[in-house]
Amino acid sequence: MAKASIVEVIKAVLSGFFGIRRGADLENDAARIKPVQVILIGIVCAGLLVLGLVILVKSITS
């Protein structure tokens, strides 16, 4: 099976953040995506989420 692209990994991580992933997609991702990819993209996405919230709060409160 082919290796997952970065876009596919991002889609899998973002859908995991919101809890909206179909079972068939989950099985496909488990076969194609390496755990290291999920961890790295997850850390980056979580950091971007926190940064976005900080910017939003600072813009509202200033």
N, C-alpha and C positions, 0 to 999 in steps of 0.2 A: 504494500500500500504506500502511496506517495506521502511525503512529509507535508505537514500543514504549513500554510503560508502565514505570515505575520498578521494579515487581516483576519484570517480564520481564528487565530488564537485570540485576537482582540475581541472578536464577536463572541467567542466562547466565554471569555472572562467577563465582559460587560453583561452578557445574559445571566451569568452566574451572580453578579452583583445584584441584579434585579429579580433573580429567581424565575426566569422565564425561558426554560430550555426544554425542548421536546426530548423524549426518551431515545428516539432514533438518532437524533443529533448528538446526544450525550454518548451513546455507544460508538458512533463514528469518531467523535473527538477523542475518546479514550484510546482508540486504536491509532490515531494519527498524531496527537499532540503529546509532546514530552512534558513531564512534570516541571522541568526547569523552565520551559517556555511559559507555562501558566504562572509560576511563581514570579518570574521577572516582569511579565506584563501586568500581573496583579499588583505588584508593588508600584509600578509606574502609574497605573490607573488610580490606585488609592492615593498616591501623592498628588496627582492632578486634581482629584476630587477635593482633597483637603485644601490645596492651594486655591482652587476656585471658590470654596466656601469662605476662606479667609479674605480673599479679594472682595467677595460679595458683602461680607459683614463690614469690612472697612469702608466700602463705598456707601453703605447704608448709614453707618454711624458717623461719617464725617460731613 
